[in-house]
């Protein structure tokens, strides 16, 4: 598995991940959750980005919560 994207300050001060080919929302959440439940983070990421499901596309910016474990 390749590392999930790059971190940059995003809109409204939220950090974001750039989706690469082969990334899944679950893998991104798992990498960022640092042992916390990735399922809860998947749901929060979907809410923040207005995603109706877990489908993401390469090149997309996925905004993540500021209080994500990996960012603390």
PDB file of N, CA, C, O and CB in Angstrom:
ATOM      1  N   UNK A   1       0.845  -1.190   0.000  1.00  0.00           N
ATOM      2  CA  UNK A   1       0.000   0.000   0.000  1.00  0.00           C
ATOM      3  C   UNK A   1       0.877   1.236   0.000  1.00  0.00           C
ATOM      4  O   UNK A   1       1.833   1.326   0.771  1.00  0.00           O
ATOM      5  CB  UNK A   1      -0.954   0.008   1.216  1.00  0.00           C
ATOM      6  N   UNK A   2       0.566   2.154  -0.833  1.00  0.00           N
ATOM      7  CA  UNK A   2       1.283   3.407  -0.921  1.00  0.00           C
ATOM      8  C   UNK A   2       0.751   4.370   0.124  1.00  0.00           C
ATOM      9  O   UNK A   2      -0.413   4.280   0.514  1.00  0.00           O
ATOM     10  CB  UNK A   2       1.166   4.007  -2.326  1.00  0.00           C
ATOM     11  N   UNK A   3       1.589   5.291   0.581  1.00  0.00           N
ATOM     12  CA  UNK A   3       1.125   6.291   1.539  1.00  0.00           C
ATOM     13  C   UNK A   3      -0.040   7.071   0.950  1.00  0.00           C
ATOM     14  O   UNK A   3      -0.113   7.286  -0.260  1.00  0.00           O
ATOM     15  CB  UNK A   3       2.271   7.248   1.935  1.00  0.00           C
ATOM     16  N   UNK A   4      -0.922   7.479   1.794  1.00  0.00           N
ATOM     17  CA  UNK A   4      -2.154   8.157   1.368  1.00  0.00           C
ATOM     18  C   UNK A   4      -1.959   9.657   1.252  1.00  0.00           C
ATOM     19  O   UNK A   4      -2.117  10.380   2.235  1.00  0.00           O
ATOM     20  CB  UNK A   4      -3.286   7.862   2.343  1.00  0.00           C
ATOM     21  N   UNK A   5      -1.623  10.126   0.079  1.00  0.00           N
ATOM     22  CA  UNK A   5      -1.667  11.540  -0.218  1.00  0.00           C
ATOM     23  C   UNK A   5      -0.730  12.442   0.550  1.00  0.00           C
ATOM     24  O   UNK A   5       0.124  11.981   1.307  1.00  0.00           O
ATOM     25  CB  UNK A   5      -2.988  11.998  -0.006  1.00  0.00           C
ATOM     26  N   UNK A   6      -0.900  13.721   0.344  1.00  0.00           N
ATOM     27  CA  UNK A   6      -0.092  14.765   0.947  1.00  0.00           C
ATOM     28  C   UNK A   6      -0.958  15.637   1.831  1.00  0.00           C
ATOM     29  O   UNK A   6      -2.151  15.804   1.576  1.00  0.00           O
ATOM     30  CB  UNK A   6       0.604  15.606  -0.125  1.00  0.00           C
ATOM     31  N   UNK A   7      -0.366  16.183   2.852  1.00  0.00           N
ATOM     32  CA  UNK A   7      -1.101  17.053   3.776  1.00  0.00           C
ATOM     33  C   UNK A   7      -0.848  18.507   3.449  1.00  0.00           C
ATOM     34  O   UNK A   7       0.300  18.916   3.275  1.00  0.00           O
ATOM     35  CB  UNK A   7      -0.705  16.764   5.228  1.00  0.00           C
ATOM     36  N   UNK A   8      -1.900  19.286   3.364  1.00  0.00           N
ATOM     37  CA  UNK A   8      -1.815  20.722   3.142  1.00  0.00           C
ATOM     38  C   UNK A   8      -2.971  21.375   3.894  1.00  0.00           C
ATOM     39  O   UNK A   8      -4.008  20.746   4.103  1.00  0.00           O
ATOM     40  CB  UNK A   8      -1.855  21.072   1.610  1.00  0.00           C
ATOM     41  N   UNK A   9      -2.798  22.636   4.303  1.00  0.00           N
ATOM     42  CA  UNK A   9      -3.948  23.302   4.924  1.00  0.00           C
ATOM     43  C   UNK A   9      -5.083  23.380   3.913  1.00  0.00           C
ATOM     44  O   UNK A   9      -4.854  23.728   2.754  1.00  0.00           O
ATOM     45  CB  UNK A   9      -3.566  24.727   5.437  1.00  0.00           C
ATOM     46  N   UNK A  10      -6.270  23.070   4.324  1.00  0.00           N
ATOM     47  CA  UNK A  10      -7.404  23.065   3.413  1.00  0.00           C
ATOM     48  C   UNK A  10      -8.381  24.176   3.707  1.00  0.00           C
ATOM     49  O   UNK A  10      -8.129  25.048   4.538  1.00  0.00           O
ATOM     50  CB  UNK A  10      -8.109  21.748   3.473  1.00  0.00           C
ATOM     51  N   UNK A  11      -9.496  24.131   3.015  1.00  0.00           N
ATOM     52  CA  UNK A  11     -10.544  25.117   3.230  1.00  0.00           C
ATOM     53  C   UNK A  11     -11.022  25.054   4.677  1.00  0.00           C
ATOM     54  O   UNK A  11     -10.990  23.995   5.305  1.00  0.00           O
ATOM     55  CB  UNK A  11     -11.721  24.887   2.255  1.00  0.00           C
ATOM     56  N   UNK A  12     -11.450  26.154   5.180  1.00  0.00           N
ATOM     57  CA  UNK A  12     -11.926  26.259   6.553  1.00  0.00           C
ATOM     58  C   UNK A  12     -10.900  25.747   7.555  1.00  0.00           C
ATOM     59  O   UNK A  12     -11.255  25.351   8.665  1.00  0.00           O
ATOM     60  CB  UNK A  12     -13.222  25.498   6.711  1.00  0.00           C
ATOM     61  N   UNK A  13      -9.629  25.755   7.163  1.00  0.00           N
ATOM     62  CA  UNK A  13      -8.573  25.325   8.056  1.00  0.00           C
ATOM     63  C   UNK A  13      -8.466  23.825   8.236  1.00  0.00           C
ATOM     64  O   UNK A  13      -7.709  23.364   9.090  1.00  0.00           O
ATOM     65  CB  UNK A  13      -8.766  25.946   9.362  1.00  0.00           C
ATOM     66  N   UNK A  14      -9.206  23.050   7.453  1.00  0.00           N
ATOM     67  CA  UNK A  14      -9.139  21.599   7.580  1.00  0.00           C
ATOM     68  C   UNK A  14      -7.977  21.050   6.753  1.00  0.00           C
ATOM     69  O   UNK A  14      -7.742  21.520   5.640  1.00  0.00           O
ATOM     70  CB  UNK A  14     -10.469  20.953   7.137  1.00  0.00           C
ATOM     71  N   UNK A  15      -7.252  20.070   7.275  1.00  0.00           N
ATOM     72  CA  UNK A  15      -6.236  19.413   6.466  1.00  0.00           C
ATOM     73  C   UNK A  15      -6.914  18.517   5.429  1.00  0.00           C
ATOM     74  O   UNK A  15      -8.077  18.142   5.577  1.00  0.00           O
ATOM     75  CB  UNK A  15      -5.268  18.590   7.358  1.00  0.00           C
ATOM     76  N   UNK A  16      -6.164  18.183   4.376  1.00  0.00           N
ATOM     77  CA  UNK A  16      -6.738  17.314   3.360  1.00  0.00           C
ATOM     78  C   UNK A  16      -5.708  16.314   2.873  1.00  0.00           C
ATOM     79  O   UNK A  16      -4.501  16.499   3.027  1.00  0.00           O
ATOM     80  CB  UNK A  16      -7.277  18.135   2.189  1.00  0.00           C
ATOM     81  N   UNK A  17      -6.222  15.256   2.283  1.00  0.00           N
ATOM     82  CA  UNK A  17      -5.418  14.195   1.693  1.00  0.00           C
ATOM     83  C   UNK A  17      -5.724  14.174   0.207  1.00  0.00           C
ATOM     84  O   UNK A  17      -6.886  14.259  -0.189  1.00  0.00           O
ATOM     85  CB  UNK A  17      -5.708  12.803   2.360  1.00  0.00           C
ATOM     86  N   UNK A  18      -4.689  14.062  -0.620  1.00  0.00           N
ATOM     87  CA  UNK A  18      -4.912  13.879  -2.046  1.00  0.00           C
ATOM     88  C   UNK A  18      -5.003  12.380  -2.316  1.00  0.00           C
ATOM     89  O   UNK A  18      -4.122  11.616  -1.925  1.00  0.00           O
ATOM     90  CB  UNK A  18      -3.771  14.545  -2.894  1.00  0.00           C
ATOM     91  N   UNK A  19      -6.059  11.975  -2.979  1.00  0.00           N
ATOM     92  CA  UNK A  19      -6.290  10.565  -3.277  1.00  0.00           C
ATOM     93  C   UNK A  19      -5.399  10.136  -4.445  1.00  0.00           C
ATOM     94  O   UNK A  19      -5.351  10.800  -5.480  1.00  0.00           O
ATOM     95  CB  UNK A  19      -7.789  10.308  -3.606  1.00  0.00           C
ATOM     96  N   UNK A  20      -4.694   9.014  -4.260  1.00  0.00           N
ATOM     97  CA  UNK A  20      -3.870   8.428  -5.311  1.00  0.00           C
ATOM     98  C   UNK A  20      -4.538   7.163  -5.847  1.00  0.00           C
ATOM     99  O   UNK A  20      -5.414   6.585  -5.202  1.00  0.00           O
ATOM    100  CB  UNK A  20      -2.449   8.112  -4.783  1.00  0.00           C
ATOM    101  N   UNK A  21      -4.114   6.749  -7.025  1.00  0.00           N
ATOM    102  CA  UNK A  21      -4.639   5.529  -7.631  1.00  0.00           C
ATOM    103  C   UNK A  21      -4.529   4.369  -6.637  1.00  0.00           C
ATOM    104  O   UNK A  21      -3.459   4.138  -6.074  1.00  0.00           O
ATOM    105  CB  UNK A  21      -3.879   5.197  -8.945  1.00  0.00           C
ATOM    106  N   UNK A  22      -5.605   3.655  -6.423  1.00  0.00           N
ATOM    107  CA  UNK A  22      -5.608   2.498  -5.528  1.00  0.00           C
ATOM    108  C   UNK A  22      -5.971   2.806  -4.090  1.00  0.00           C
ATOM    109  O   UNK A  22      -6.225   1.885  -3.314  1.00  0.00           O
ATOM    110  CB  UNK A  22      -4.283   1.860  -5.551  1.00  0.00           C
ATOM    111  N   UNK A  23      -6.004   4.096  -3.705  1.00  0.00           N
ATOM    112  CA  UNK A  23      -6.401   4.451  -2.341  1.00  0.00           C
ATOM    113  C   UNK A  23      -7.876   4.154  -2.130  1.00  0.00           C
ATOM    114  O   UNK A  23      -8.680   4.261  -3.056  1.00  0.00           O
ATOM    115  CB  UNK A  23      -6.108   5.938  -2.054  1.00  0.00           C
ATOM    116  N   UNK A  24      -8.224   3.784  -0.919  1.00  0.00           N
ATOM    117  CA  UNK A  24      -9.626   3.641  -0.535  1.00  0.00           C
ATOM    118  C   UNK A  24      -9.882   4.537   0.658  1.00  0.00           C
ATOM    119  O   UNK A  24      -8.954   4.902   1.380  1.00  0.00           O
ATOM    120  CB  UNK A  24      -9.984   2.157  -0.209  1.00  0.00           C
ATOM    121  N   UNK A  25     -11.118   4.887   0.863  1.00  0.00           N
ATOM    122  CA  UNK A  25     -11.467   5.721   2.007  1.00  0.00           C
ATOM    123  C   UNK A  25     -11.122   5.000   3.308  1.00  0.00           C
ATOM    124  O   UNK A  25     -10.664   5.620   4.269  1.00  0.00           O
ATOM    125  CB  UNK A  25     -12.966   6.090   1.974  1.00  0.00           C
ATOM    126  N   UNK A  26     -11.343   3.691   3.330  1.00  0.00           N
ATOM    127  CA  UNK A  26     -11.024   2.908   4.532  1.00  0.00           C
ATOM    128  C   UNK A  26      -9.522   2.951   4.820  1.00  0.00           C
ATOM    129  O   UNK A  26      -9.130   3.135   5.973  1.00  0.00           O
ATOM    130  CB  UNK A  26     -11.494   1.442   4.367  1.00  0.00           C
ATOM    131  N   UNK A  27      -8.669   2.785   3.798  1.00  0.00           N
ATOM    132  CA  UNK A  27      -7.218   2.823   3.990  1.00  0.00           C
ATOM    133  C   UNK A  27      -6.756   4.187   4.479  1.00  0.00           C
ATOM    134  O   UNK A  27      -5.887   4.275   5.346  1.00  0.00           O
ATOM    135  CB  UNK A  27      -6.502   2.469   2.691  1.00  0.00           C
ATOM    136  N   UNK A  28      -7.326   5.239   3.936  1.00  0.00           N
ATOM    137  CA  UNK A  28      -6.972   6.587   4.372  1.00  0.00           C
ATOM    138  C   UNK A  28      -7.356   6.765   5.829  1.00  0.00           C
ATOM    139  O   UNK A  28      -6.550   7.240   6.630  1.00  0.00           O
ATOM    140  CB  UNK A  28      -7.664   7.655   3.494  1.00  0.00           C
ATOM    141  N   UNK A  29      -8.580   6.388   6.181  1.00  0.00           N
ATOM    142  CA  UNK A  29      -9.039   6.521   7.570  1.00  0.00           C
ATOM    143  C   UNK A  29      -8.194   5.665   8.505  1.00  0.00           C
ATOM    144  O   UNK A  29      -7.858   6.099   9.607  1.00  0.00           O
ATOM    145  CB  UNK A  29     -10.521   6.125   7.690  1.00  0.00           C
ATOM    146  N   UNK A  30      -7.851   4.464   8.080  1.00  0.00           N
ATOM    147  CA  UNK A  30      -7.041   3.579   8.907  1.00  0.00           C
ATOM    148  C   UNK A  30      -5.659   4.179   9.153  1.00  0.00           C
ATOM    149  O   UNK A  30      -5.148   4.120  10.272  1.00  0.00           O
ATOM    150  CB  UNK A  30      -6.912   2.202   8.248  1.00  0.00           C
ATOM    151  N   UNK A  31      -5.050   4.755   8.114  1.00  0.00           N
ATOM    152  CA  UNK A  31      -3.735   5.370   8.253  1.00  0.00           C
ATOM    153  C   UNK A  31      -3.773   6.579   9.185  1.00  0.00           C
ATOM    154  O   UNK A  31      -2.795   6.865   9.875  1.00  0.00           O
ATOM    155  CB  UNK A  31      -3.204   5.783   6.886  1.00  0.00           C
ATOM    156  N   UNK A  32      -4.893   7.281   9.206  1.00  0.00           N
ATOM    157  CA  UNK A  32      -5.015   8.491  10.017  1.00  0.00           C
ATOM    158  C   UNK A  32      -5.541   8.233  11.423  1.00  0.00           C
ATOM    159  O   UNK A  32      -5.418   9.093  12.295  1.00  0.00           O
ATOM    160  CB  UNK A  32      -5.913   9.468   9.329  1.00  0.00           C
ATOM    161  N   UNK A  33      -6.117   7.076  11.652  1.00  0.00           N
ATOM    162  CA  UNK A  33      -6.790   6.845  12.934  1.00  0.00           C
ATOM    163  C   UNK A  33      -5.847   6.464  14.061  1.00  0.00           C
ATOM    164  O   UNK A  33      -6.225   6.542  15.230  1.00  0.00           O
ATOM    165  CB  UNK A  33      -7.817   5.772  12.776  1.00  0.00           C
ATOM    166  N   UNK A  34      -4.629   6.053  13.738  1.00  0.00           N
ATOM    167  CA  UNK A  34      -3.612   5.705  14.745  1.00  0.00           C
ATOM    168  C   UNK A  34      -4.166   4.785  15.830  1.00  0.00           C
ATOM    169  O   UNK A  34      -3.998   5.041  17.022  1.00  0.00           O
ATOM    170  CB  UNK A  34      -3.055   6.975  15.389  1.00  0.00           C
ATOM    171  N   UNK A  35      -4.830   3.711  15.401  1.00  0.00           N
ATOM    172  CA  UNK A  35      -5.346   2.732  16.352  1.00  0.00           C
ATOM    173  C   UNK A  35      -6.782   2.955  16.780  1.00  0.00           C
ATOM    174  O   UNK A  35      -7.395   2.058  17.358  1.00  0.00           O
ATOM    175  CB  UNK A  35      -4.495   2.722  17.547  1.00  0.00           C
ATOM    176  N   UNK A  36      -7.337   4.138  16.508  1.00  0.00           N
ATOM    177  CA  UNK A  36      -8.746   4.380  16.795  1.00  0.00           C
ATOM    178  C   UNK A  36      -9.586   3.649  15.748  1.00  0.00           C
ATOM    179  O   UNK A  36      -9.039   3.099  14.791  1.00  0.00           O
ATOM    180  CB  UNK A  36      -9.068   5.913  16.804  1.00  0.00           C
ATOM    181  N   UNK A  37     -10.889   3.639  15.919  1.00  0.00           N
ATOM    182  CA  UNK A  37     -11.798   2.970  14.998  1.00  0.00           C
ATOM    183  C   UNK A  37     -11.824   3.692  13.649  1.00  0.00           C
ATOM    184  O   UNK A  37     -12.317   4.818  13.580  1.00  0.00           O
ATOM    185  CB  UNK A  37     -13.213   2.899  15.597  1.00  0.00           C
ATOM    186  N   UNK A  38     -11.312   3.083  12.576  1.00  0.00           N
ATOM    187  CA  UNK A  38     -11.344   3.763  11.281  1.00  0.00           C
ATOM    188  C   UNK A  38     -12.761   3.906  10.724  1.00  0.00           C
ATOM    189  O   UNK A  38     -13.017   4.801   9.918  1.00  0.00           O
ATOM    190  CB  UNK A  38     -10.484   3.014  10.288  1.00  0.00           C
ATOM    191  N   UNK A  39     -13.681   3.036  11.141  1.00  0.00           N
ATOM    192  CA  UNK A  39     -15.057   3.129  10.650  1.00  0.00           C
ATOM    193  C   UNK A  39     -15.712   4.447  11.016  1.00  0.00           C
ATOM    194  O   UNK A  39     -16.414   5.048  10.203  1.00  0.00           O
ATOM    195  CB  UNK A  39     -15.881   1.988  11.193  1.00  0.00           C
ATOM    196  N   UNK A  40     -15.484   4.888  12.226  1.00  0.00           N
ATOM    197  CA  UNK A  40     -16.041   6.175  12.665  1.00  0.00           C
ATOM    198  C   UNK A  40     -15.420   7.322  11.869  1.00  0.00           C
ATOM    199  O   UNK A  40     -16.108   8.281  11.520  1.00  0.00           O
ATOM    200  CB  UNK A  40     -15.801   6.386  14.183  1.00  0.00           C
ATOM    201  N   UNK A  41     -14.126   7.224  11.582  1.00  0.00           N
ATOM    202  CA  UNK A  41     -13.457   8.268  10.811  1.00  0.00           C
ATOM    203  C   UNK A  41     -13.938   8.268   9.361  1.00  0.00           C
ATOM    204  O   UNK A  41     -14.080   9.336   8.765  1.00  0.00           O
ATOM    205  CB  UNK A  41     -11.935   8.079  10.865  1.00  0.00           C
ATOM    206  N   UNK A  42     -14.188   7.100   8.787  1.00  0.00           N
ATOM    207  CA  UNK A  42     -14.748   7.025   7.435  1.00  0.00           C
ATOM    208  C   UNK A  42     -16.062   7.796   7.382  1.00  0.00           C
ATOM    209  O   UNK A  42     -16.277   8.587   6.463  1.00  0.00           O
ATOM    210  CB  UNK A  42     -14.966   5.548   7.004  1.00  0.00           C
ATOM    211  N   UNK A  43     -16.928   7.579   8.341  1.00  0.00           N
ATOM    212  CA  UNK A  43     -18.227   8.269   8.364  1.00  0.00           C
ATOM    213  C   UNK A  43     -18.052   9.782   8.507  1.00  0.00           C
ATOM    214  O   UNK A  43     -18.774  10.546   7.867  1.00  0.00           O
ATOM    215  CB  UNK A  43     -19.097   7.734   9.516  1.00  0.00           C
ATOM    216  N   UNK A  44     -17.109  10.219   9.332  1.00  0.00           N
ATOM    217  CA  UNK A  44     -16.872  11.655   9.518  1.00  0.00           C
ATOM    218  C   UNK A  44     -16.291  12.273   8.244  1.00  0.00           C
ATOM    219  O   UNK A  44     -16.676  13.380   7.866  1.00  0.00           O
ATOM    220  CB  UNK A  44     -15.918  11.896  10.714  1.00  0.00           C
ATOM    221  N   UNK A  45     -15.379  11.579   7.585  1.00  0.00           N
ATOM    222  CA  UNK A  45     -14.811  12.074   6.331  1.00  0.00           C
ATOM    223  C   UNK A  45     -15.900  12.174   5.269  1.00  0.00           C
ATOM    224  O   UNK A  45     -15.951  13.158   4.532  1.00  0.00           O
ATOM    225  CB  UNK A  45     -13.666  11.154   5.846  1.00  0.00           C
ATOM    226  N   UNK A  46     -16.763  11.182   5.180  1.00  0.00           N
ATOM    227  CA  UNK A  46     -17.878  11.234   4.230  1.00  0.00           C
ATOM    228  C   UNK A  46     -18.762  12.447   4.515  1.00  0.00           C
ATOM    229  O   UNK A  46     -19.174  13.149   3.592  1.00  0.00           O
ATOM    230  CB  UNK A  46     -18.714   9.933   4.298  1.00  0.00           C
ATOM    231  N   UNK A  47     -19.050  12.690   5.791  1.00  0.00           N
ATOM    232  CA  UNK A  47     -19.890  13.835   6.162  1.00  0.00           C
ATOM    233  C   UNK A  47     -19.225  15.149   5.779  1.00  0.00           C
ATOM    234  O   UNK A  47     -19.869  16.023   5.199  1.00  0.00           O
ATOM    235  CB  UNK A  47     -20.188  13.818   7.666  1.00  0.00           C
ATOM    236  N   UNK A  48     -17.938  15.298   6.099  1.00  0.00           N
ATOM    237  CA  UNK A  48     -17.213  16.542   5.803  1.00  0.00           C
ATOM    238  C   UNK A  48     -17.153  16.842   4.310  1.00  0.00           C
ATOM    239  O   UNK A  48     -17.149  18.003   3.902  1.00  0.00           O
ATOM    240  CB  UNK A  48     -15.803  16.466   6.359  1.00  0.00           C
ATOM    241  N   UNK A  49     -17.105  15.790   3.502  1.00  0.00           N
ATOM    242  CA  UNK A  49     -16.931  15.957   2.067  1.00  0.00           C
ATOM    243  C   UNK A  49     -18.216  15.791   1.272  1.00  0.00           C
ATOM    244  O   UNK A  49     -18.201  15.860   0.044  1.00  0.00           O
ATOM    245  CB  UNK A  49     -15.921  14.987   1.573  1.00  0.00           C
ATOM    246  N   UNK A  50     -19.330  15.572   1.966  1.00  0.00           N
ATOM    247  CA  UNK A  50     -20.606  15.413   1.282  1.00  0.00           C
ATOM    248  C   UNK A  50     -20.646  14.178   0.397  1.00  0.00           C
ATOM    249  O   UNK A  50     -21.292  14.179  -0.651  1.00  0.00           O
ATOM    250  CB  UNK A  50     -20.900  16.632   0.459  1.00  0.00           C
ATOM    251  N   UNK A  51     -19.957  13.127   0.818  1.00  0.00           N
ATOM    252  CA  UNK A  51     -19.914  11.896   0.033  1.00  0.00           C
ATOM    253  C   UNK A  51     -21.106  10.997   0.383  1.00  0.00           C
ATOM    254  O   UNK A  51     -21.333  10.711   1.558  1.00  0.00           O
ATOM    255  CB  UNK A  51     -18.583  11.145   0.276  1.00  0.00           C
ATOM    256  N   UNK A  52     -21.862  10.554  -0.609  1.00  0.00           N
ATOM    257  CA  UNK A  52     -22.997   9.674  -0.330  1.00  0.00           C
ATOM    258  C   UNK A  52     -22.562   8.235  -0.035  1.00  0.00           C
ATOM    259  O   UNK A  52     -23.306   7.460   0.565  1.00  0.00           O
ATOM    260  CB  UNK A  52     -23.959   9.687  -1.506  1.00  0.00           C
ATOM    261  N   UNK A  53     -21.332   7.889  -0.472  1.00  0.00           N
ATOM    262  CA  UNK A  53     -20.797   6.543  -0.238  1.00  0.00           C
ATOM    263  C   UNK A  53     -19.281   6.653  -0.107  1.00  0.00           C
ATOM    264  O   UNK A  53     -18.752   7.758   0.010  1.00  0.00           O
ATOM    265  CB  UNK A  53     -21.195   5.552  -1.398  1.00  0.00           C
ATOM    266  N   UNK A  54     -18.585   5.536  -0.126  1.00  0.00           N
ATOM    267  CA  UNK A  54     -17.138   5.532   0.094  1.00  0.00           C
ATOM    268  C   UNK A  54     -16.323   5.611  -1.190  1.00  0.00           C
ATOM    269  O   UNK A  54     -15.105   5.436  -1.155  1.00  0.00           O
ATOM    270  CB  UNK A  54     -16.750   4.300   0.844  1.00  0.00           C
ATOM    271  N   UNK A  55     -16.969   5.871  -2.318  1.00  0.00           N
ATOM    272  CA  UNK A  55     -16.272   5.948  -3.592  1.00  0.00           C
ATOM    273  C   UNK A  55     -15.463   7.239  -3.670  1.00  0.00           C
ATOM    274  O   UNK A  55     -16.009   8.334  -3.529  1.00  0.00           O
ATOM    275  CB  UNK A  55     -17.269   5.864  -4.762  1.00  0.00           C
ATOM    276  N   UNK A  56     -14.144   7.101  -3.898  1.00  0.00           N
ATOM    277  CA  UNK A  56     -13.272   8.266  -4.084  1.00  0.00           C
ATOM    278  C   UNK A  56     -12.473   8.061  -5.363  1.00  0.00           C
ATOM    279  O   UNK A  56     -12.264   6.931  -5.805  1.00  0.00           O
ATOM    280  CB  UNK A  56     -12.318   8.475  -2.853  1.00  0.00           C
ATOM    281  N   UNK A  57     -12.028   9.167  -5.952  1.00  0.00           N
ATOM    282  CA  UNK A  57     -11.327   9.101  -7.234  1.00  0.00           C
ATOM    283  C   UNK A  57      -9.928   9.700  -7.098  1.00  0.00           C
ATOM    284  O   UNK A  57      -9.733  10.668  -6.362  1.00  0.00           O
ATOM    285  CB  UNK A  57     -12.127   9.840  -8.334  1.00  0.00           C
ATOM    286  N   UNK A  58      -8.949   9.121  -7.814  1.00  0.00           N
ATOM    287  CA  UNK A  58      -7.599   9.676  -7.802  1.00  0.00           C
ATOM    288  C   UNK A  58      -7.603  11.149  -8.184  1.00  0.00           C
ATOM    289  O   UNK A  58      -8.315  11.565  -9.098  1.00  0.00           O
ATOM    290  CB  UNK A  58      -6.696   8.894  -8.748  1.00  0.00           C
ATOM    291  N   UNK A  59      -6.802  11.927  -7.477  1.00  0.00           N
ATOM    292  CA  UNK A  59      -6.711  13.357  -7.723  1.00  0.00           C
ATOM    293  C   UNK A  59      -7.638  14.190  -6.857  1.00  0.00           C
ATOM    294  O   UNK A  59      -7.465  15.404  -6.748  1.00  0.00           O
ATOM    295  CB  UNK A  59      -6.998  13.633  -9.149  1.00  0.00           C
ATOM    296  N   UNK A  60      -8.617  13.552  -6.242  1.00  0.00           N
ATOM    297  CA  UNK A  60      -9.564  14.281  -5.386  1.00  0.00           C
ATOM    298  C   UNK A  60      -8.885  14.699  -4.079  1.00  0.00           C
ATOM    299  O   UNK A  60      -7.978  14.021  -3.597  1.00  0.00           O
ATOM    300  CB  UNK A  60     -10.816  13.408  -5.087  1.00  0.00           C
ATOM    301  N   UNK A  61      -9.325  15.800  -3.525  1.00  0.00           N
ATOM    302  CA  UNK A  61      -8.916  16.226  -2.194  1.00  0.00           C
ATOM    303  C   UNK A  61      -9.994  15.773  -1.216  1.00  0.00           C
ATOM    304  O   UNK A  61     -11.173  16.088  -1.375  1.00  0.00           O
ATOM    305  CB  UNK A  61      -8.696  17.782  -2.127  1.00  0.00           C
ATOM    306  N   UNK A  62      -9.570  15.037  -0.216  1.00  0.00           N
ATOM    307  CA  UNK A  62     -10.485  14.556   0.810  1.00  0.00           C
ATOM    308  C   UNK A  62     -10.146  15.288   2.102  1.00  0.00           C
ATOM    309  O   UNK A  62      -9.065  15.105   2.661  1.00  0.00           O
ATOM    310  CB  UNK A  62     -10.389  12.995   0.989  1.00  0.00           C
ATOM    311  N   UNK A  63     -11.062  16.108   2.567  1.00  0.00           N
ATOM    312  CA  UNK A  63     -10.849  16.845   3.814  1.00  0.00           C
ATOM    313  C   UNK A  63     -11.064  15.931   4.998  1.00  0.00           C
ATOM    314  O   UNK A  63     -11.964  15.091   4.997  1.00  0.00           O
ATOM    315  CB  UNK A  63     -11.786  18.061   3.903  1.00  0.00           C
ATOM    316  N   UNK A  64     -10.219  16.102   6.022  1.00  0.00           N
ATOM    317  CA  UNK A  64     -10.277  15.261   7.223  1.00  0.00           C
ATOM    318  C   UNK A  64     -10.399  16.142   8.455  1.00  0.00           C
ATOM    319  O   UNK A  64      -9.993  17.303   8.429  1.00  0.00           O
ATOM    320  CB  UNK A  64      -9.025  14.352   7.328  1.00  0.00           C
ATOM    321  N   UNK A  65     -10.959  15.599   9.541  1.00  0.00           N
ATOM    322  CA  UNK A  65     -11.115  16.393  10.748  1.00  0.00           C
ATOM    323  C   UNK A  65      -9.764  16.811  11.334  1.00  0.00           C
ATOM    324  O   UNK A  65      -8.790  16.061  11.265  1.00  0.00           O
ATOM    325  CB  UNK A  65     -11.912  15.614  11.780  1.00  0.00           C
ATOM    326  N   UNK A  66      -9.715  18.004  11.906  1.00  0.00           N
ATOM    327  CA  UNK A  66      -8.492  18.502  12.539  1.00  0.00           C
ATOM    328  C   UNK A  66      -8.053  17.617  13.689  1.00  0.00           C
ATOM    329  O   UNK A  66      -6.856  17.470  13.936  1.00  0.00           O
ATOM    330  CB  UNK A  66      -8.695  19.921  13.034  1.00  0.00           C
ATOM    331  N   UNK A  67      -9.008  17.024  14.398  1.00  0.00           N
ATOM    332  CA  UNK A  67      -8.667  16.241  15.587  1.00  0.00           C
ATOM    333  C   UNK A  67      -8.363  14.779  15.262  1.00  0.00           C
ATOM    334  O   UNK A  67      -8.400  13.925  16.148  1.00  0.00           O
ATOM    335  CB  UNK A  67      -9.798  16.311  16.589  1.00  0.00           C
ATOM    336  N   UNK A  68      -8.060  14.488  13.987  1.00  0.00           N
ATOM    337  CA  UNK A  68      -7.674  13.130  13.603  1.00  0.00           C
ATOM    338  C   UNK A  68      -6.414  12.731  14.355  1.00  0.00           C
ATOM    339  O   UNK A  68      -5.474  13.518  14.463  1.00  0.00           O
ATOM    340  CB  UNK A  68      -7.453  13.025  12.071  1.00  0.00           C
ATOM    341  N   UNK A  69      -6.395  11.503  14.875  1.00  0.00           N
ATOM    342  CA  UNK A  69      -5.307  11.035  15.728  1.00  0.00           C
ATOM    343  C   UNK A  69      -3.931  11.270  15.134  1.00  0.00           C
ATOM    344  O   UNK A  69      -3.029  11.698  15.854  1.00  0.00           O
ATOM    345  CB  UNK A  69      -5.478   9.580  16.010  1.00  0.00           C
ATOM    346  N   UNK A  70      -3.734  11.007  13.851  1.00  0.00           N
ATOM    347  CA  UNK A  70      -2.415  11.143  13.234  1.00  0.00           C
ATOM    348  C   UNK A  70      -1.958  12.595  13.161  1.00  0.00           C
ATOM    349  O   UNK A  70      -0.774  12.861  12.959  1.00  0.00           O
ATOM    350  CB  UNK A  70      -2.428  10.543  11.843  1.00  0.00           C
ATOM    351  N   UNK A  71      -2.882  13.532  13.322  1.00  0.00           N
ATOM    352  CA  UNK A  71      -2.529  14.956  13.242  1.00  0.00           C
ATOM    353  C   UNK A  71      -2.269  15.571  14.605  1.00  0.00           C
ATOM    354  O   UNK A  71      -1.837  16.720  14.698  1.00  0.00           O
ATOM    355  CB  UNK A  71      -3.630  15.726  12.549  1.00  0.00           C
ATOM    356  N   UNK A  72      -2.530  14.813  15.664  1.00  0.00           N
ATOM    357  CA  UNK A  72      -2.353  15.372  17.015  1.00  0.00           C
ATOM    358  C   UNK A  72      -0.903  15.468  17.368  1.00  0.00           C
ATOM    359  O   UNK A  72      -0.562  15.914  18.463  1.00  0.00           O
ATOM    360  CB  UNK A  72      -3.077  14.532  18.055  1.00  0.00           C
TER     361      UNK A  72
END
